[in-house]
């Protein structure tokens, strides 16, 4: 599925590789990298050569996007 949750330091945080991020937010990896390079998407964390995102950071980003859309919609009204 593209996830792992092995962590020996502190509470376990679920991690997603690029496939897991694609599946979670429903966009292609090129879009994810475009957003990341533009500074509008959380940066990956590196484990060796693997790029991983913490699921809670992706969830926070999703919530911020929903709030931003709601704020934009309210200010347009």
VEXDREN-2710 file (C-alpha; in Angstrom, 1 decimal):
% VEXDREN-2710
k/r/px/py/pz
1/UNK/0.0/0.0/0.0
2/UNK/3.0/2.3/0.3
3/UNK/3.0/2.9/4.0
4/UNK/5.1/2.0/7.0
5/UNK/4.9/2.8/10.7
6/UNK/8.2/1.4/12.1
7/UNK/9.7/4.0/14.5
8/UNK/11.9/3.4/17.5
9/UNK/11.9/7.0/18.6
10/UNK/8.8/8.3/20.4
11/UNK/5.3/7.7/19.4
12/UNK/4.7/5.8/16.1
13/UNK/3.8/8.0/13.2
14/UNK/2.5/6.4/10.0
15/UNK/4.7/7.2/7.0
16/UNK/3.7/7.3/3.3
17/UNK/5.9/6.9/0.3
18/UNK/5.0/8.7/-2.9
19/UNK/2.6/6.0/-3.9
20/UNK/0.8/6.3/-0.6
21/UNK/0.6/10.1/-0.9
22/UNK/-0.8/9.8/-4.5
23/UNK/-3.4/7.4/-3.3
24/UNK/-4.3/9.5/-0.2
25/UNK/-4.8/12.8/-2.0
26/UNK/-5.8/11.5/-5.4
27/UNK/-3.3/13.4/-7.6
28/UNK/-0.3/12.3/-9.7
29/UNK/3.2/12.4/-8.3
30/UNK/4.2/15.2/-10.7
31/UNK/1.5/17.4/-9.2
32/UNK/2.8/16.6/-5.7
33/UNK/6.4/17.5/-6.7
34/UNK/5.1/20.7/-8.4
35/UNK/3.3/21.7/-5.2
36/UNK/6.3/20.8/-3.0
37/UNK/8.7/22.9/-5.2
38/UNK/6.2/25.8/-5.1
39/UNK/6.2/25.6/-1.3
40/UNK/2.5/24.6/-1.0
41/UNK/2.9/21.0/0.0
42/UNK/4.8/19.5/3.0
43/UNK/8.4/18.4/2.3
44/UNK/9.3/14.8/2.4
45/UNK/11.5/13.3/5.1
46/UNK/14.4/11.2/4.0
47/UNK/15.2/7.7/5.3
48/UNK/18.3/6.7/3.5
49/UNK/17.4/7.3/-0.1
50/UNK/13.6/6.9/0.5
51/UNK/11.4/10.0/0.5
52/UNK/8.6/9.6/3.0
53/UNK/5.8/11.9/4.3
54/UNK/4.2/11.6/7.7
55/UNK/0.5/10.9/7.4
56/UNK/-0.3/13.4/10.1
57/UNK/1.4/16.2/8.1
58/UNK/-0.5/15.3/5.0
59/UNK/-3.7/15.3/7.0
60/UNK/-2.9/18.8/8.4
61/UNK/-2.2/20.0/4.9
62/UNK/-5.6/18.6/3.7
63/UNK/-7.4/20.3/6.6
64/UNK/-5.6/23.6/5.7
65/UNK/-6.7/23.3/2.1
66/UNK/-10.3/22.7/3.1
67/UNK/-10.2/25.7/5.4
68/UNK/-8.6/27.9/2.8
69/UNK/-11.3/27.0/0.3
70/UNK/-14.0/27.7/2.8
71/UNK/-12.4/31.1/3.6
72/UNK/-12.0/31.9/-0.1
73/UNK/-15.6/31.1/-0.7
74/UNK/-16.8/33.2/2.3
75/UNK/-14.8/36.2/1.3
76/UNK/-16.1/36.0/-2.3
77/UNK/-19.7/36.1/-1.0
END
